[in-house]
Amino acid sequence: MITTIIKFKNYGQQVVEAAKYIGQGFAVTLDHPNRLPTTVQYPYEKNLPSERFCGRIHFEFDKCIACEVCVRACPINLPVVDWTFRKDIKKKKLRSYSIDFGVCIFCGNCIEYCPTNCLSMTEEYELSSYDRHELNYDQTSLGRVPVSVLHDVSVQSVRI
């Protein structure tokens, strides 16, 4: 008789504990309607990138001295630097510079180690395309100044 009472007592404790856990889960479920949505209606609203966001690389052709430090600093040897040696001034002359963003891992090493600061990161993150060859940017494409999300009048900026 006593063992039956102990079994009922343990069963009752387990039922109370299970009801407590179900109540906690239900409280979380009831709390969700009170929260603000975290979804962004993307084409019409855009999140503002953080201060240290690593987006598309901006390149200034006139500052580059063709030292190729960016190529050596890159973990995948990505930037393609084409230059000629000018014997009259005894310096390298940059002919072309390109980066393939389909391969780039946006680590920022090229920017960090550039001695002339001709490379910088922008807040541009919309680099998708249907053809992977369109992601190969030359010095003209890299030199294009990006439009900031803050200055785009057709888009409402959302601060996270």
N, C-alpha and C positions, 0 to 999 in steps of 0.2 A: 504494500500500500504506500509506503513512504517512497519507494523507488518511482512509483507512478506519479506522485506529487512532484518529485524532483524533476522528472521528465517534462511534466506540464509547465513547471516553473522555467526550465531552460528553453522550452519551446516558446513560451510567452516573451522571454527576453529576446530571443531571435526575431520574433515577429515585430517587436517594438524597434529593434535595431534596423530591420529591413524597412519599416515604415519611415524611420528617420532618414535613411539614405534616399528613399523615394521622394520624400518631402524636400530634401536638399536639391535634388535634380529638378523637381517641379518649380522650386523657387528660382533656379537659374533660367528655366524656360519662361517663366512669367516676367523675369527681368528684361528679356530681350526687346519687347515692344517699347520700353523706356529709353533704349539706346538710340543714338543717331546712326544713320547708315554710313558705312565706310566706303561704299562703292562710288566711283567717279564715272560720270557719263562721258567717256573718253574723248570723242572728237570735239565735244563742246566745252568740256572742262578738262584741265590738265593739272597734274600735281606739279608744284614748284620743286625743282631739284634742290638738294641740300647744298651747302656752301662748298663742300669738297667733292662734289659729284664728278665722276670721270666720264665725260661724254666724248663727242667727236674732237679730234685734234685739229687745232688751228696752226697754220704754218706761215711764217713771214719770210718770203724769199730773199729779201734784201739783207736780212740779218744773218743768214746762214753762211758759214765759212767752209762748208763741206768737210768738216773734220771727222765725220762718221762715228762720233761718240754715241749717237742715238742708236745706230745699228749694233754697236758692241754692247750697249746696255740692254737692248731688247732681248728677252729670253728666247724669242723665235727668229731673231735677225730679220725683222720685218721691213723697216723702211728701206726703200731702194734709192740710193743716192748716186747720181751720175754726174761726174765732174771731169774737167780737163785741167791740166797744169799749164798755166800761163808763164812762159819762160821770161817774158819781158818784165813782169812784176814779181816773179818768183812766188806765186801763190796759186792756190786752187781756185777755179772758177766753177760755180755750180751751174750745171746744165738742166737737170731735172731732178725732182724729188717726188716720190709717191709712196702711199701707204695703202695696203689692202685691208679694209675694215672687215672683210669677211673672215680674215685670219686673226686680226688684232684681238688681244685679250684685255685691252684697256687697263694695263697695269700702271702706266704713267712713268715707267723708268726712263723712257726717251725724254720726257719733259724734265724730269728731275736732274738728269745728268747733262743736259744741253748747256754748253758754256756761254752761249750768246742769247739764251732765252728766246729763240726764234720759234719754239714750240710751246703751245699752251693748250689746256683742256677747256672745252666749251660746255655749256649746259644742253647742247643739242643731243637728243637721244633717239630721234626718229630716223633711223638709218636703213629701214627695211626696204627691200626691192625684190622684184620677181626674178631678176637676172643677177647672178653672183658677180659678174664682171662689172656691174655698175657700182659695186662697193670698192673698186680700185680707184682711189682718189689721187689725182696728180697735183702739182703745186698750185694750179689755178683753182681747183676745187677745194683744196686745203686752205687756200688763202681767203676764201669767201667768208665774210663776217657773218656769224649766225644771227638769226632773229631771236631775240629773247622772248620767252613765254609772257613776260610782264608787258611787253610792248605790242603783243598780238591782240588787236581789238576784237577779233572774231571769237576769241576764246576767253572764258572766265577762268581765272587762276584760282586754285584751291590750295590753301596752306594746311599742311598736315600737322 
